[in-house]
Structure formats: structure tokens, C-alpha cells
Amino acid sequence: MKAYILAIAGAVLITAVISVISPNGKIGKFIKGAMKLLVLVVLISPFTNWFGGGKFQFSEKEIGTDQAYLEHCAALLSEEDEKRIAKNLEEEYSVTADIKVTRNPTENFSFQKITVKILDYGIIGQDEHINILIRIREALQKKYGCITEVT
């Protein structure tokens, strides 16, 4: 009984404070009406035992992750990375490449793997294109810290 009286007093006190600080007008009327409903719910909560045969409580649900949403976010981040890496390779190494970035959707979207397929080596000096694959792979591994394949 003591908890019930304290709940009523708390609800009335919160309602009074919110009524004082709420704005005048339509929004203020809405807020005041919602607070009146809160007090009403607190007042009738003991009577739910008579009608419902149990306590007035919310059912507990386990909160889980939405794996499909995380995979979608990882795919969007991968697309942005692919564009950024392709632009970087074109500017720095004068190569056109098809990039495939895979991110882990469960661990803070960390990089899993980067696959680079060189489509056009562009104009490079004499024999510089021979070790360009190694340079690109090492640069990407150093920058992103994941498995990198360059072909």
C-alpha cells in the first residue's frame, strides 16, 4: 500500500512540474492531457488484479541485433570504400581497377578482405608495372590492415 501511495504522489508531482514548464497552446494542452492519463493509469493499476487476474506489468522481450540491417550497412560502407580505393589507385598509380571490399557486419564493420583486379595499367614508365601489383597490395594492407589480393 505504501508503494501505491508513493507512486500516486510521484505521478502527481511529475505532472505538476511538467504542467508548470509546458508551453501554452496546443502542444501544452496535449502534454497536460498525457500527464493526466499517466496519473489515471497509476490510480487504476491496483484494480487490474481484479479484472486481469495478475499484476499490471509489461511482457519482457529479449532485445537482439538485426543482422540484415547490419549486413546492409556493411554493404553500403563497402561500396563507398570501393569508390574511394578506385579513385586513390587511379590518382596514385595511374591504374584502373575493379575493387571488391568485404566488411565484417558483426565487429564494428572492420575490413575482412580487399580484392583488386587491375583492368588497365595506364601509362607507366618502362618496367614500373612489373612490381606495381606488389606495391598496391602492400599499400592497401598497410592502410586497411586486412587480407588483400591484387591481380
C-alpha positions in Angstrom: 0.0 0.0 0.0 2.9 2.3 0.8 4.4 1.8 -2.7 1.0 2.6 -4.3 0.7 5.9 -2.4 4.3 6.8 -3.3 3.6 6.0 -7.0 0.5 8.3 -6.9 2.4 11.1 -5.2 5.3 10.8 -7.7 3.0 10.8 -10.7 1.1 13.9 -9.4 4.4 15.6 -8.6 5.8 14.9 -12.1 2.5 16.1 -13.6 2.6 19.4 -11.6 6.2 20.1 -12.6 5.6 19.4 -16.3 2.4 21.5 -16.2 4.4 24.4 -15.0 7.1 24.2 -17.6 5.0 23.2 -20.6 4.2 25.8 -23.1 0.8 27.4 -23.6 -1.1 26.4 -26.7 -2.0 23.2 -28.4 1.3 21.3 -27.5 0.9 22.3 -23.9 -2.7 21.0 -23.8 -1.5 17.8 -25.3 1.3 17.4 -22.8 -1.0 18.1 -19.9 -3.6 15.6 -21.2 -0.9 12.9 -21.5 0.2 13.6 -17.9 -3.4 13.3 -16.7 -3.6 9.9 -18.4 -0.4 8.9 -16.6 -1.9 9.7 -13.3 -5.1 7.8 -14.2 -3.0 4.7 -15.1 -1.2 4.9 -11.8 -4.5 5.2 -10.0 -6.2 2.2 -11.6 -3.2 -0.1 -11.7 -4.1 -2.0 -8.5 -7.6 -2.7 -9.9 -6.1 -4.7 -12.8 -5.6 -7.6 -10.4 -9.4 -8.0 -10.1 -10.0 -8.0 -13.8 -6.9 -9.5 -15.3 -6.1 -11.9 -12.5 -2.5 -10.8 -12.4 -0.1 -7.9 -11.9 0.0 -5.0 -14.3 3.3 -5.4 -16.0 4.9 -5.3 -19.4 6.0 -8.5 -21.0 9.7 -8.9 -21.2 11.2 -9.3 -24.7 14.8 -10.0 -25.4 16.5 -7.4 -27.5 18.6 -8.7 -30.3 20.5 -7.4 -33.2 19.0 -7.0 -36.7 21.6 -8.9 -38.7 20.0 -8.0 -42.1 20.3 -4.3 -41.2 24.0 -4.7 -40.2 24.7 -6.5 -43.4 23.1 -3.7 -45.4 25.1 -1.1 -43.6 28.3 -3.1 -44.2 27.4 -3.3 -47.9 26.9 0.4 -48.1 30.3 1.1 -46.4 31.9 -1.4 -48.7 30.6 0.5 -51.8 31.9 3.8 -50.5 35.3 2.1 -49.8 35.4 0.6 -53.3 34.9 4.0 -54.9 37.5 5.7 -52.6 40.1 3.0 -53.2 39.5 3.0 -57.0 39.9 6.8 -57.1 43.1 6.5 -54.9 44.6 3.9 -57.2 43.9 5.9 -60.3 45.4 9.0 -58.8 48.4 7.4 -57.2 49.3 4.5 -59.5 47.5 5.5 -62.8 45.7 2.2 -62.9 42.0 1.4 -63.5 40.8 -1.4 -61.2 37.7 -3.3 -60.2 37.6 -3.3 -56.4 35.7 -5.6 -54.1 35.7 -4.7 -50.4 34.2 -7.1 -47.8 33.4 -5.7 -44.3 32.5 -7.7 -41.2 28.9 -6.8 -40.2 29.3 -8.0 -36.6 32.6 -6.4 -35.4 32.3 -2.7 -35.9 32.3 -3.1 -39.6 36.0 -3.9 -39.8 37.7 -4.8 -43.1 37.8 -8.5 -43.9 39.2 -8.6 -47.4 40.0 -6.3 -50.3 40.2 -7.8 -53.8 41.7 -5.7 -56.6 41.6 -6.7 -60.2 43.6 -4.4 -62.4 41.8 -3.6 -65.6 44.2 -1.1 -67.2 47.7 -0.3 -66.1 47.6 3.1 -67.8 50.7 4.9 -68.8 53.6 3.9 -66.6 57.3 4.2 -67.2 59.5 1.4 -68.7 59.2 -1.5 -66.3 57.5 0.0 -63.3 54.3 -2.0 -64.0 56.1 -5.3 -63.1 56.1 -4.7 -59.3 53.1 -2.4 -59.2 50.9 -5.3 -58.0 53.1 -5.8 -55.0 53.2 -2.1 -54.2 49.4 -1.8 -54.4 48.9 -4.9 -52.2 51.4 -3.7 -49.6 49.9 -0.1 -49.5 46.4 -1.4 -49.1 47.4 -3.9 -46.4 49.2 -1.2 -44.5 46.3 1.3 -44.8 43.4 -1.1 -44.1 45.0 -3.9 -42.2 43.3 -6.8 -43.8 43.8 -9.5 -46.4 44.4 -8.0 -49.8 44.5 -9.8 -53.2 45.8 -7.9 -56.2 45.6 -9.5 -59.7 
